Amino acid sequence: MLLVGWLASLHVVWRDEARAYAFATGGADVAEMWRALRGEGHPPLWYLILRGGHALFGVR
């Protein structure tokens, strides 16, 4: 577990990851985020998971 944590801390964020995170955290609420997702490739559940993770662990 320590090894995985250490390797995750060294991970460089790729453009597609940053874009998904921006969509997930961009709206004021889930409905606004949902409207912005029109035409995106990932399923909406992925953005809900990212938004929930940001709510639990994100920097404010």
mmCIF file of the N, C-alpha and C atoms, coordinates in Angstrom:
data_MODEL
# 
_entry.id   MODEL 
# 
loop_
_atom_site.group_PDB 
_atom_site.id 
_atom_site.type_symbol 
_atom_site.label_atom_id 
_atom_site.label_alt_id 
_atom_site.label_comp_id 
_atom_site.label_asym_id 
_atom_site.label_entity_id 
_atom_site.label_seq_id 
_atom_site.pdbx_PDB_ins_code 
_atom_site.Cartn_x 
_atom_site.Cartn_y 
_atom_site.Cartn_z 
_atom_site.occupancy 
_atom_site.B_iso_or_equiv 
_atom_site.pdbx_formal_charge 
_atom_site.auth_seq_id 
_atom_site.auth_comp_id 
_atom_site.auth_asym_id 
_atom_site.auth_atom_id 
_atom_site.pdbx_PDB_model_num 
ATOM 1   N N  . MET A 1 1  ? 0.809   -1.176 0.000   1.00 0.00 ? 1  MET A N  1 
ATOM 2   C CA . MET A 1 1  ? 0.000   0.000  0.000   1.00 0.00 ? 1  MET A CA 1 
ATOM 3   C C  . MET A 1 1  ? 0.864   1.257  0.000   1.00 0.00 ? 1  MET A C  1 
ATOM 4   N N  . LEU A 1 2  ? 1.950   1.211  0.738   1.00 0.00 ? 2  LEU A N  1 
ATOM 5   C CA . LEU A 1 2  ? 2.866   2.350  0.742   1.00 0.00 ? 2  LEU A CA 1 
ATOM 6   C C  . LEU A 1 2  ? 3.504   2.547  -0.629  1.00 0.00 ? 2  LEU A C  1 
ATOM 7   N N  . LEU A 1 3  ? 3.840   1.453  -1.287  1.00 0.00 ? 3  LEU A N  1 
ATOM 8   C CA . LEU A 1 3  ? 4.432   1.542  -2.623  1.00 0.00 ? 3  LEU A CA 1 
ATOM 9   C C  . LEU A 1 3  ? 3.454   2.158  -3.611  1.00 0.00 ? 3  LEU A C  1 
ATOM 10  N N  . VAL A 1 4  ? 2.203   1.749  -3.577  1.00 0.00 ? 4  VAL A N  1 
ATOM 11  C CA . VAL A 1 4  ? 1.190   2.308  -4.479  1.00 0.00 ? 4  VAL A CA 1 
ATOM 12  C C  . VAL A 1 4  ? 0.991   3.791  -4.191  1.00 0.00 ? 4  VAL A C  1 
ATOM 13  N N  . GLY A 1 5  ? 0.938   4.167  -2.936  1.00 0.00 ? 5  GLY A N  1 
ATOM 14  C CA . GLY A 1 5  ? 0.810   5.577  -2.574  1.00 0.00 ? 5  GLY A CA 1 
ATOM 15  C C  . GLY A 1 5  ? 1.982   6.404  -3.055  1.00 0.00 ? 5  GLY A C  1 
ATOM 16  N N  . TRP A 1 6  ? 3.173   5.874  -2.907  1.00 0.00 ? 6  TRP A N  1 
ATOM 17  C CA . TRP A 1 6  ? 4.370   6.587  -3.365  1.00 0.00 ? 6  TRP A CA 1 
ATOM 18  C C  . TRP A 1 6  ? 4.371   6.732  -4.876  1.00 0.00 ? 6  TRP A C  1 
ATOM 19  N N  . LEU A 1 7  ? 4.043   5.663  -5.599  1.00 0.00 ? 7  LEU A N  1 
ATOM 20  C CA . LEU A 1 7  ? 3.992   5.735  -7.055  1.00 0.00 ? 7  LEU A CA 1 
ATOM 21  C C  . LEU A 1 7  ? 2.887   6.679  -7.534  1.00 0.00 ? 7  LEU A C  1 
ATOM 22  N N  . ALA A 1 8  ? 1.752   6.696  -6.850  1.00 0.00 ? 8  ALA A N  1 
ATOM 23  C CA . ALA A 1 8  ? 0.676   7.611  -7.224  1.00 0.00 ? 8  ALA A CA 1 
ATOM 24  C C  . ALA A 1 8  ? 1.086   9.065  -7.023  1.00 0.00 ? 8  ALA A C  1 
ATOM 25  N N  . SER A 1 9  ? 1.893   9.331  -6.020  1.00 0.00 ? 9  SER A N  1 
ATOM 26  C CA . SER A 1 9  ? 2.343   10.705 -5.794  1.00 0.00 ? 9  SER A CA 1 
ATOM 27  C C  . SER A 1 9  ? 3.300   11.183 -6.880  1.00 0.00 ? 9  SER A C  1 
ATOM 28  N N  . LEU A 1 10 ? 3.920   10.257 -7.593  1.00 0.00 ? 10 LEU A N  1 
ATOM 29  C CA . LEU A 1 10 ? 4.836   10.617 -8.680  1.00 0.00 ? 10 LEU A CA 1 
ATOM 30  C C  . LEU A 1 10 ? 4.143   10.715 -10.034 1.00 0.00 ? 10 LEU A C  1 
ATOM 31  N N  . HIS A 1 11 ? 2.863   10.389 -10.079 1.00 0.00 ? 11 HIS A N  1 
ATOM 32  C CA . HIS A 1 11 ? 2.119   10.350 -11.341 1.00 0.00 ? 11 HIS A CA 1 
ATOM 33  C C  . HIS A 1 11 ? 1.947   11.746 -11.929 1.00 0.00 ? 11 HIS A C  1 
ATOM 34  N N  . VAL A 1 12 ? 2.232   11.884 -13.208 1.00 0.00 ? 12 VAL A N  1 
ATOM 35  C CA . VAL A 1 12 ? 2.020   13.138 -13.922 1.00 0.00 ? 12 VAL A CA 1 
ATOM 36  C C  . VAL A 1 12 ? 0.625   13.092 -14.535 1.00 0.00 ? 12 VAL A C  1 
ATOM 37  N N  . VAL A 1 13 ? -0.156  14.139 -14.296 1.00 0.00 ? 13 VAL A N  1 
ATOM 38  C CA . VAL A 1 13 ? -1.531  14.186 -14.800 1.00 0.00 ? 13 VAL A CA 1 
ATOM 39  C C  . VAL A 1 13 ? -1.507  14.429 -16.303 1.00 0.00 ? 13 VAL A C  1 
ATOM 40  N N  . TRP A 1 14 ? -2.220  13.592 -17.045 1.00 0.00 ? 14 TRP A N  1 
ATOM 41  C CA . TRP A 1 14 ? -2.310  13.731 -18.489 1.00 0.00 ? 14 TRP A CA 1 
ATOM 42  C C  . TRP A 1 14 ? -3.476  14.633 -18.842 1.00 0.00 ? 14 TRP A C  1 
ATOM 43  N N  . ARG A 1 15 ? -3.494  15.120 -20.071 1.00 0.00 ? 15 ARG A N  1 
ATOM 44  C CA . ARG A 1 15 ? -4.497  16.080 -20.511 1.00 0.00 ? 15 ARG A CA 1 
ATOM 45  C C  . ARG A 1 15 ? -5.925  15.537 -20.386 1.00 0.00 ? 15 ARG A C  1 
ATOM 46  N N  . ASP A 1 16 ? -6.142  14.286 -20.750 1.00 0.00 ? 16 ASP A N  1 
ATOM 47  C CA . ASP A 1 16 ? -7.499  13.728 -20.665 1.00 0.00 ? 16 ASP A CA 1 
ATOM 48  C C  . ASP A 1 16 ? -7.957  13.602 -19.212 1.00 0.00 ? 16 ASP A C  1 
ATOM 49  N N  . GLU A 1 17 ? -7.032  13.339 -18.301 1.00 0.00 ? 17 GLU A N  1 
ATOM 50  C CA . GLU A 1 17 ? -7.381  13.267 -16.883 1.00 0.00 ? 17 GLU A CA 1 
ATOM 51  C C  . GLU A 1 17 ? -7.728  14.648 -16.339 1.00 0.00 ? 17 GLU A C  1 
ATOM 52  N N  . ALA A 1 18 ? -6.956  15.648 -16.728 1.00 0.00 ? 18 ALA A N  1 
ATOM 53  C CA . ALA A 1 18 ? -7.211  17.017 -16.280 1.00 0.00 ? 18 ALA A CA 1 
ATOM 54  C C  . ALA A 1 18 ? -8.537  17.526 -16.836 1.00 0.00 ? 18 ALA A C  1 
ATOM 55  N N  . ARG A 1 19 ? -8.850  17.174 -18.075 1.00 0.00 ? 19 ARG A N  1 
ATOM 56  C CA . ARG A 1 19 ? -10.114 17.600 -18.692 1.00 0.00 ? 19 ARG A CA 1 
ATOM 57  C C  . ARG A 1 19 ? -11.304 16.975 -17.958 1.00 0.00 ? 19 ARG A C  1 
ATOM 58  N N  . ALA A 1 20 ? -11.225 15.683 -17.656 1.00 0.00 ? 20 ALA A N  1 
ATOM 59  C CA . ALA A 1 20 ? -12.308 15.012 -16.944 1.00 0.00 ? 20 ALA A CA 1 
ATOM 60  C C  . ALA A 1 20 ? -12.488 15.618 -15.552 1.00 0.00 ? 20 ALA A C  1 
ATOM 61  N N  . TYR A 1 21 ? -11.396 15.916 -14.881 1.00 0.00 ? 21 TYR A N  1 
ATOM 62  C CA . TYR A 1 21 ? -11.471 16.516 -13.542 1.00 0.00 ? 21 TYR A CA 1 
ATOM 63  C C  . TYR A 1 21 ? -12.084 17.916 -13.607 1.00 0.00 ? 21 TYR A C  1 
ATOM 64  N N  . ALA A 1 22 ? -11.727 18.670 -14.648 1.00 0.00 ? 22 ALA A N  1 
ATOM 65  C CA . ALA A 1 22 ? -12.286 20.013 -14.809 1.00 0.00 ? 22 ALA A CA 1 
ATOM 66  C C  . ALA A 1 22 ? -13.791 19.955 -15.052 1.00 0.00 ? 22 ALA A C  1 
ATOM 67  N N  . PHE A 1 23 ? -14.243 19.003 -15.858 1.00 0.00 ? 23 PHE A N  1 
ATOM 68  C CA . PHE A 1 23 ? -15.676 18.836 -16.076 1.00 0.00 ? 23 PHE A CA 1 
ATOM 69  C C  . PHE A 1 23 ? -16.377 18.431 -14.785 1.00 0.00 ? 23 PHE A C  1 
ATOM 70  N N  . ALA A 1 24 ? -15.777 17.543 -14.035 1.00 0.00 ? 24 ALA A N  1 
ATOM 71  C CA . ALA A 1 24 ? -16.403 17.024 -12.818 1.00 0.00 ? 24 ALA A CA 1 
ATOM 72  C C  . ALA A 1 24 ? -16.534 18.089 -11.735 1.00 0.00 ? 24 ALA A C  1 
ATOM 73  N N  . THR A 1 25 ? -15.600 18.996 -11.659 1.00 0.00 ? 25 THR A N  1 
ATOM 74  C CA . THR A 1 25 ? -15.612 19.998 -10.594 1.00 0.00 ? 25 THR A CA 1 
ATOM 75  C C  . THR A 1 25 ? -16.066 21.369 -11.075 1.00 0.00 ? 25 THR A C  1 
ATOM 76  N N  . GLY A 1 26 ? -16.363 21.492 -12.362 1.00 0.00 ? 26 GLY A N  1 
ATOM 77  C CA . GLY A 1 26 ? -16.652 22.807 -12.934 1.00 0.00 ? 26 GLY A CA 1 
ATOM 78  C C  . GLY A 1 26 ? -18.015 23.371 -12.607 1.00 0.00 ? 26 GLY A C  1 
ATOM 79  N N  . GLY A 1 27 ? -19.027 22.570 -12.546 1.00 0.00 ? 27 GLY A N  1 
ATOM 80  C CA . GLY A 1 27 ? -20.374 23.079 -12.315 1.00 0.00 ? 27 GLY A CA 1 
ATOM 81  C C  . GLY A 1 27 ? -20.635 23.407 -10.857 1.00 0.00 ? 27 GLY A C  1 
ATOM 82  N N  . ALA A 1 28 ? -21.592 24.298 -10.644 1.00 0.00 ? 28 ALA A N  1 
ATOM 83  C CA . ALA A 1 28 ? -21.955 24.662 -9.272  1.00 0.00 ? 28 ALA A CA 1 
ATOM 84  C C  . ALA A 1 28 ? -22.665 23.510 -8.571  1.00 0.00 ? 28 ALA A C  1 
ATOM 85  N N  . ASP A 1 29 ? -23.365 22.683 -9.339  1.00 0.00 ? 29 ASP A N  1 
ATOM 86  C CA . ASP A 1 29 ? -24.033 21.518 -8.781  1.00 0.00 ? 29 ASP A CA 1 
ATOM 87  C C  . ASP A 1 29 ? -24.003 20.393 -9.812  1.00 0.00 ? 29 ASP A C  1 
ATOM 88  N N  . VAL A 1 30 ? -24.535 19.246 -9.441  1.00 0.00 ? 30 VAL A N  1 
ATOM 89  C CA . VAL A 1 30 ? -24.470 18.060 -10.311 1.00 0.00 ? 30 VAL A CA 1 
ATOM 90  C C  . VAL A 1 30 ? -25.264 18.288 -11.591 1.00 0.00 ? 30 VAL A C  1 
ATOM 91  N N  . ALA A 1 31 ? -26.392 18.974 -11.514 1.00 0.00 ? 31 ALA A N  1 
ATOM 92  C CA . ALA A 1 31 ? -27.205 19.217 -12.706 1.00 0.00 ? 31 ALA A CA 1 
ATOM 93  C C  . ALA A 1 31 ? -26.447 20.069 -13.725 1.00 0.00 ? 31 ALA A C  1 
ATOM 94  N N  . GLU A 1 32 ? -25.745 21.074 -13.267 1.00 0.00 ? 32 GLU A N  1 
ATOM 95  C CA . GLU A 1 32 ? -24.958 21.921 -14.172 1.00 0.00 ? 32 GLU A CA 1 
ATOM 96  C C  . GLU A 1 32 ? -23.804 21.132 -14.783 1.00 0.00 ? 32 GLU A C  1 
ATOM 97  N N  . MET A 1 33 ? -23.165 20.291 -13.970 1.00 0.00 ? 33 MET A N  1 
ATOM 98  C CA . MET A 1 33 ? -22.102 19.440 -14.495 1.00 0.00 ? 33 MET A CA 1 
ATOM 99  C C  . MET A 1 33 ? -22.661 18.503 -15.555 1.00 0.00 ? 33 MET A C  1 
ATOM 100 N N  . TRP A 1 34 ? -23.838 17.940 -15.296 1.00 0.00 ? 34 TRP A N  1 
ATOM 101 C CA . TRP A 1 34 ? -24.468 16.988 -16.203 1.00 0.00 ? 34 TRP A CA 1 
ATOM 102 C C  . TRP A 1 34 ? -24.735 17.639 -17.559 1.00 0.00 ? 34 TRP A C  1 
ATOM 103 N N  . ARG A 1 35 ? -25.204 18.894 -17.563 1.00 0.00 ? 35 ARG A N  1 
ATOM 104 C CA . ARG A 1 35 ? -25.478 19.600 -18.816 1.00 0.00 ? 35 ARG A CA 1 
ATOM 105 C C  . ARG A 1 35 ? -24.197 19.855 -19.600 1.00 0.00 ? 35 ARG A C  1 
ATOM 106 N N  . ALA A 1 36 ? -23.085 20.089 -18.916 1.00 0.00 ? 36 ALA A N  1 
ATOM 107 C CA . ALA A 1 36 ? -21.811 20.368 -19.584 1.00 0.00 ? 36 ALA A CA 1 
ATOM 108 C C  . ALA A 1 36 ? -21.204 19.118 -20.209 1.00 0.00 ? 36 ALA A C  1 
ATOM 109 N N  . LEU A 1 37 ? -21.677 17.937 -19.839 1.00 0.00 ? 37 LEU A N  1 
ATOM 110 C CA . LEU A 1 37 ? -21.087 16.688 -20.311 1.00 0.00 ? 37 LEU A CA 1 
ATOM 111 C C  . LEU A 1 37 ? -21.565 16.261 -21.690 1.00 0.00 ? 37 LEU A C  1 
ATOM 112 N N  . ARG A 1 38 ? -22.424 17.003 -22.312 1.00 0.00 ? 38 ARG A N  1 
ATOM 113 C CA . ARG A 1 38 ? -22.965 16.627 -23.613 1.00 0.00 ? 38 ARG A CA 1 
ATOM 114 C C  . ARG A 1 38 ? -21.827 16.426 -24.613 1.00 0.00 ? 38 ARG A C  1 
ATOM 115 N N  . GLY A 1 39 ? -21.760 15.232 -25.191 1.00 0.00 ? 39 GLY A N  1 
ATOM 116 C CA . GLY A 1 39 ? -20.742 14.922 -26.190 1.00 0.00 ? 39 GLY A CA 1 
ATOM 117 C C  . GLY A 1 39 ? -19.430 14.392 -25.640 1.00 0.00 ? 39 GLY A C  1 
ATOM 118 N N  . GLU A 1 40 ? -19.321 14.231 -24.340 1.00 0.00 ? 40 GLU A N  1 
ATOM 119 C CA . GLU A 1 40 ? -18.083 13.691 -23.760 1.00 0.00 ? 40 GLU A CA 1 
ATOM 120 C C  . GLU A 1 40 ? -18.044 12.175 -23.916 1.00 0.00 ? 40 GLU A C  1 
ATOM 121 N N  . GLY A 1 41 ? -16.847 11.608 -23.942 1.00 0.00 ? 41 GLY A N  1 
ATOM 122 C CA . GLY A 1 41 ? -16.681 10.186 -24.193 1.00 0.00 ? 41 GLY A CA 1 
ATOM 123 C C  . GLY A 1 41 ? -16.890 9.273  -22.998 1.00 0.00 ? 41 GLY A C  1 
ATOM 124 N N  . HIS A 1 42 ? -16.593 9.738  -21.806 1.00 0.00 ? 42 HIS A N  1 
ATOM 125 C CA . HIS A 1 42 ? -16.743 8.902  -20.615 1.00 0.00 ? 42 HIS A CA 1 
ATOM 126 C C  . HIS A 1 42 ? -18.206 8.856  -20.181 1.00 0.00 ? 42 HIS A C  1 
ATOM 127 N N  . PRO A 1 43 ? -18.603 7.772  -19.521 1.00 0.00 ? 43 PRO A N  1 
ATOM 128 C CA . PRO A 1 43 ? -19.960 7.721  -18.971 1.00 0.00 ? 43 PRO A CA 1 
ATOM 129 C C  . PRO A 1 43 ? -20.108 8.713  -17.820 1.00 0.00 ? 43 PRO A C  1 
ATOM 130 N N  . PRO A 1 44 ? -21.311 9.268  -17.642 1.00 0.00 ? 44 PRO A N  1 
ATOM 131 C CA . PRO A 1 44 ? -21.515 10.262 -16.577 1.00 0.00 ? 44 PRO A CA 1 
ATOM 132 C C  . PRO A 1 44 ? -21.162 9.757  -15.180 1.00 0.00 ? 44 PRO A C  1 
ATOM 133 N N  . LEU A 1 45 ? -21.270 8.451  -14.952 1.00 0.00 ? 45 LEU A N  1 
ATOM 134 C CA . LEU A 1 45 ? -20.921 7.911  -13.637 1.00 0.00 ? 45 LEU A CA 1 
ATOM 135 C C  . LEU A 1 45 ? -19.463 8.215  -13.283 1.00 0.00 ? 45 LEU A C  1 
ATOM 136 N N  . TRP A 1 46 ? -18.576 8.206  -14.263 1.00 0.00 ? 46 TRP A N  1 
ATOM 137 C CA . TRP A 1 46 ? -17.159 8.504  -14.017 1.00 0.00 ? 46 TRP A CA 1 
ATOM 138 C C  . TRP A 1 46 ? -16.999 9.909  -13.441 1.00 0.00 ? 46 TRP A C  1 
ATOM 139 N N  . TYR A 1 47 ? -17.740 10.870 -13.996 1.00 0.00 ? 47 TYR A N  1 
ATOM 140 C CA . TYR A 1 47 ? -17.653 12.249 -13.515 1.00 0.00 ? 47 TYR A CA 1 
ATOM 141 C C  . TYR A 1 47 ? -18.258 12.391 -12.120 1.00 0.00 ? 47 TYR A C  1 
ATOM 142 N N  . LEU A 1 48 ? -19.280 11.606 -11.831 1.00 0.00 ? 48 LEU A N  1 
ATOM 143 C CA . LEU A 1 48 ? -19.846 11.617 -10.476 1.00 0.00 ? 48 LEU A CA 1 
ATOM 144 C C  . LEU A 1 48 ? -18.853 11.059 -9.460  1.00 0.00 ? 48 LEU A C  1 
ATOM 145 N N  . ILE A 1 49 ? -18.116 10.033 -9.856  1.00 0.00 ? 49 ILE A N  1 
ATOM 146 C CA . ILE A 1 49 ? -17.083 9.467  -8.973  1.00 0.00 ? 49 ILE A CA 1 
ATOM 147 C C  . ILE A 1 49 ? -15.981 10.493 -8.728  1.00 0.00 ? 49 ILE A C  1 
ATOM 148 N N  . LEU A 1 50 ? -15.547 11.172 -9.786  1.00 0.00 ? 50 LEU A N  1 
ATOM 149 C CA . LEU A 1 50 ? -14.518 12.204 -9.632  1.00 0.00 ? 50 LEU A CA 1 
ATOM 150 C C  . LEU A 1 50 ? -15.008 13.347 -8.747  1.00 0.00 ? 50 LEU A C  1 
ATOM 151 N N  . ARG A 1 51 ? -16.260 13.751 -8.946  1.00 0.00 ? 51 ARG A N  1 
ATOM 152 C CA . ARG A 1 51 ? -16.825 14.841 -8.137  1.00 0.00 ? 51 ARG A CA 1 
ATOM 153 C C  . ARG A 1 51 ? -16.922 14.433 -6.666  1.00 0.00 ? 51 ARG A C  1 
ATOM 154 N N  . GLY A 1 52 ? -17.328 13.189 -6.414  1.00 0.00 ? 52 GLY A N  1 
ATOM 155 C CA . GLY A 1 52 ? -17.387 12.702 -5.046  1.00 0.00 ? 52 GLY A CA 1 
ATOM 156 C C  . GLY A 1 52 ? -16.012 12.633 -4.399  1.00 0.00 ? 52 GLY A C  1 
ATOM 157 N N  . GLY A 1 53 ? -15.023 12.182 -5.169  1.00 0.00 ? 53 GLY A N  1 
ATOM 158 C CA . GLY A 1 53 ? -13.663 12.156 -4.645  1.00 0.00 ? 53 GLY A CA 1 
ATOM 159 C C  . GLY A 1 53 ? -13.140 13.541 -4.329  1.00 0.00 ? 53 GLY A C  1 
ATOM 160 N N  . HIS A 1 54 ? -13.499 14.494 -5.184  1.00 0.00 ? 54 HIS A N  1 
ATOM 161 C CA . HIS A 1 54 ? -13.087 15.883 -4.922  1.00 0.00 ? 54 HIS A CA 1 
ATOM 162 C C  . HIS A 1 54 ? -13.774 16.423 -3.672  1.00 0.00 ? 54 HIS A C  1 
ATOM 163 N N  . ALA A 1 55 ? -15.035 16.052 -3.487  1.00 0.00 ? 55 ALA A N  1 
ATOM 164 C CA . ALA A 1 55 ? -15.761 16.507 -2.285  1.00 0.00 ? 55 ALA A CA 1 
ATOM 165 C C  . ALA A 1 55 ? -15.140 15.932 -1.017  1.00 0.00 ? 55 ALA A C  1 
ATOM 166 N N  . LEU A 1 56 ? -14.631 14.712 -1.087  1.00 0.00 ? 56 LEU A N  1 
ATOM 167 C CA . LEU A 1 56 ? -14.032 14.080 0.095   1.00 0.00 ? 56 LEU A CA 1 
ATOM 168 C C  . LEU A 1 56 ? -12.591 14.518 0.347   1.00 0.00 ? 56 LEU A C  1 
ATOM 169 N N  . PHE A 1 57 ? -11.793 14.588 -0.744  1.00 0.00 ? 57 PHE A N  1 
ATOM 170 C CA . PHE A 1 57 ? -10.357 14.778 -0.567  1.00 0.00 ? 57 PHE A CA 1 
ATOM 171 C C  . PHE A 1 57 ? -9.788  16.012 -1.259  1.00 0.00 ? 57 PHE A C  1 
ATOM 172 N N  . GLY A 1 58 ? -10.604 16.741 -2.008  1.00 0.00 ? 58 GLY A N  1 
ATOM 173 C CA . GLY A 1 58 ? -10.102 17.851 -2.825  1.00 0.00 ? 58 GLY A CA 1 
ATOM 174 C C  . GLY A 1 58 ? -9.614  19.034 -2.010  1.00 0.00 ? 58 GLY A C  1 
ATOM 175 N N  . VAL A 1 59 ? -8.763  19.798 -2.639  1.00 0.00 ? 59 VAL A N  1 
ATOM 176 C CA . VAL A 1 59 ? -8.245  21.023 -2.027  1.00 0.00 ? 59 VAL A CA 1 
ATOM 177 C C  . VAL A 1 59 ? -9.249  22.140 -2.291  1.00 0.00 ? 59 VAL A C  1 
ATOM 178 N N  . ARG A 1 60 ? -9.572  22.891 -1.286  1.00 0.00 ? 60 ARG A N  1 
ATOM 179 C CA . ARG A 1 60 ? -10.545 23.981 -1.448  1.00 0.00 ? 60 ARG A CA 1 
ATOM 180 C C  . ARG A 1 60 ? -9.870  25.311 -1.423  1.00 0.00 ? 60 ARG A C  1 
# 
